[in-house]
């Protein structure tokens, strides 16, 4: 009995992890508004190694269309500027010697569709992860009938609970995607 609860809990933990990962991935997709998370992929050469941008500078959002990067050491401002230019962010930085400003350009209709498609792909990946967690839990429950002599009705109840949890998290994925798509498509 406790074993079935443990298997259901493990499946739910995997589904929660998939939702958290999706939320993180969607936050990196630029939606026409300034978001400091779009610079998370930028690595800056610093003392012989590549470090994340937020380890060598403060990233702020003074308004909805601007990201401002303030380096902690003035001498690395050129390195930061080059790292941003070489990154997949796709925004040209403006350097005034003390801070770097990134003006977020308005998205074209084609770019909005590409970003919405990318968001949909991320949502599908999360759904696959959730379905895999459900499948693994159900397989483990079926094995527990044979191995641990768990009654079939207990296994069926646990299976139904896994399905209910699965449906809840699939709906969360759909909600996250719908919110992101609306954010991207809003001009």
C-alpha positions in Angstrom: 0.0 0.0 0.0 2.7 2.4 1.0 4.7 1.3 -2.1 1.9 2.5 -4.4 1.7 5.9 -2.7 5.5 6.2 -3.1 5.2 5.4 -6.9 2.4 8.0 -7.3 4.5 10.6 -5.4 7.5 9.9 -7.6 5.4 10.3 -10.7 4.0 13.6 -9.4 7.6 14.8 -8.6 8.7 14.1 -12.1 5.6 16.0 -13.5 6.4 19.0 -11.2 9.9 19.0 -12.5 8.7 19.1 -16.1 6.4 22.0 -15.3 9.3 23.9 -13.6 11.6 23.2 -16.6 8.9 24.5 -19.0 8.4 27.6 -17.0 12.1 28.3 -17.0 12.4 27.7 -20.8 9.4 29.9 -21.6 10.9 32.7 -19.5 14.0 32.7 -21.8 11.8 33.3 -24.9 11.7 37.0 -25.7 8.2 38.4 -26.0 8.8 42.0 -27.0 9.2 43.1 -23.4 12.5 43.6 -21.5 13.3 40.5 -19.4 16.7 40.1 -17.8 16.4 36.3 -18.2 17.0 36.5 -21.9 20.7 37.3 -21.1 21.1 34.1 -19.0 22.7 32.3 -22.0 25.5 35.0 -22.2 28.9 33.9 -21.0 31.7 36.4 -20.5 35.4 35.7 -20.5 36.7 36.6 -17.1 40.0 35.6 -15.5 40.6 32.8 -18.0 37.2 31.2 -17.9 33.7 31.8 -19.2 31.2 32.9 -16.5 27.5 33.8 -16.7 26.9 37.5 -17.3 25.1 37.9 -14.0 28.3 36.9 -12.2 30.2 40.0 -13.5 27.5 42.6 -13.9 24.1 43.8 -12.6 21.3 43.3 -15.1 18.3 45.6 -14.6 15.2 46.6 -16.5 14.6 50.4 -16.2 11.6 50.3 -18.5 9.6 47.8 -20.6 11.8 48.3 -23.7 15.3 48.5 -22.2 17.7 46.2 -20.4 20.7 47.8 -18.6 23.9 45.9 -17.8 26.2 47.5 -15.3 29.6 45.8 -15.0 31.1 45.4 -11.6 34.6 46.2 -13.1 34.8 48.9 -15.8 37.7 47.1 -17.6 35.5 44.2 -18.7 32.7 46.3 -20.4 34.1 45.5 -23.9 34.2 41.8 -23.1 30.6 41.9 -22.0 29.6 43.9 -25.1 31.3 41.3 -27.3 29.7 38.4 -25.5 26.3 39.9 -25.9 26.9 40.5 -29.6 28.1 36.9 -30.1 25.2 35.4 -28.2 21.9 34.2 -29.8 20.1 37.1 -28.1 20.0 39.0 -31.3 20.1 42.5 -29.9 22.9 45.0 -30.5 24.3 46.5 -27.3 24.9 50.2 -26.9 28.0 51.0 -24.7 28.5 54.4 -23.2 31.6 53.5 -21.3 29.9 52.9 -17.9 26.8 50.8 -18.8 25.5 48.7 -21.6 22.0 49.3 -22.8 20.0 46.8 -24.8 17.0 48.3 -26.6 14.3 45.7 -27.1 13.0 46.1 -30.7 9.3 45.5 -31.4 8.8 42.0 -32.8 7.7 41.5 -36.4 4.6 39.4 -37.1 6.9 36.7 -38.5 9.1 36.7 -35.5 6.1 36.5 -33.2 4.9 33.4 -35.0 8.4 31.8 -34.7 8.5 32.5 -31.0 5.0 31.1 -30.5 6.0 28.0 -32.4 9.2 27.7 -30.2 6.9 28.0 -27.1 4.6 25.3 -28.5 7.6 23.0 -29.0 8.7 23.6 -25.4 5.2 22.8 -24.2 5.2 19.6 -26.2 8.5 18.5 -24.7 7.0 19.1 -21.2 3.9 17.1 -22.1 6.1 14.2 -23.3 8.0 14.3 -20.0 4.7 14.2 -18.1 3.3 11.3 -20.2 6.6 9.4 -19.6 6.3 9.9 -15.9 2.7 8.5 -16.0 3.8 5.6 -18.2 6.7 4.7 -15.8 4.4 4.9 -12.8 1.8 2.7 -14.3 4.4 0.1 -15.4 5.8 0.1 -11.9 2.4 -0.3 -10.4 1.7 -3.3 -12.7 5.0 -4.9 -11.7 4.1 -4.4 -8.1 1.1 -6.7 -8.5 3.4 -9.6 -9.5 6.3 -8.8 -7.3 4.8 -7.4 -4.1 1.5 -9.1 -4.3 -0.4 -5.9 -4.2 -4.2 -6.4 -4.8 -5.4 -5.4 -8.3 -8.0 -3.0 -7.0 -5.3 -1.0 -5.1 -3.2 -0.9 -8.2 -6.2 0.3 -10.3 -7.0 3.0 -7.7 -3.3 4.1 -7.8 -3.4 4.1 -11.6 -6.5 6.3 -11.6 -4.8 8.7 -9.2 -1.7 8.9 -11.5 -4.0 9.6 -14.4 -5.8 12.4 -12.5 -2.4 13.9 -11.5 -1.3 13.6 -15.2 -4.4 15.4 -16.4 -3.8 18.2 -13.9 -0.2 18.8 -15.0 -1.1 18.6 -18.7 -3.6 21.4 -18.1 -0.9 23.4 -16.4 1.3 23.0 -19.5 -1.6 24.2 -21.7 -2.2 27.2 -19.4 1.5 28.1 -19.3 1.7 27.9 -23.1 -1.6 29.8 -23.6 -0.3 32.6 -21.4 3.1 32.8 -23.2 1.5 32.7 -26.6 -0.8 35.6 -25.6 2.2 37.5 -24.3 4.1 37.0 -27.5 1.2 37.8 -29.9 0.1 40.9 -28.0 1.4 43.9 -29.9 
